[in-house]
């Protein structure tokens, strides 16, 4: 694990607080690491993978709203 650089976001889903934080890379030439965590689990991914995941979630939200006819 790299050293925490900063908290990026904190929000609640289904009663669980979710924290998204940026960490320094583990290796000298490595990419920054993102942790998405609650009090019971932690998901770790690279900076690039985090943006791929976030983009996928936003596209899925948009598609769901189109399919359901929501604003």
Beta strands, then each sheet from edge to edge (+ up, - down):
strand 1: 4-13
strand 2: 16-23
strand 3: 33-37
strand 4: 42-46
sheet 1: 1+ 2- 3+ 4-
end
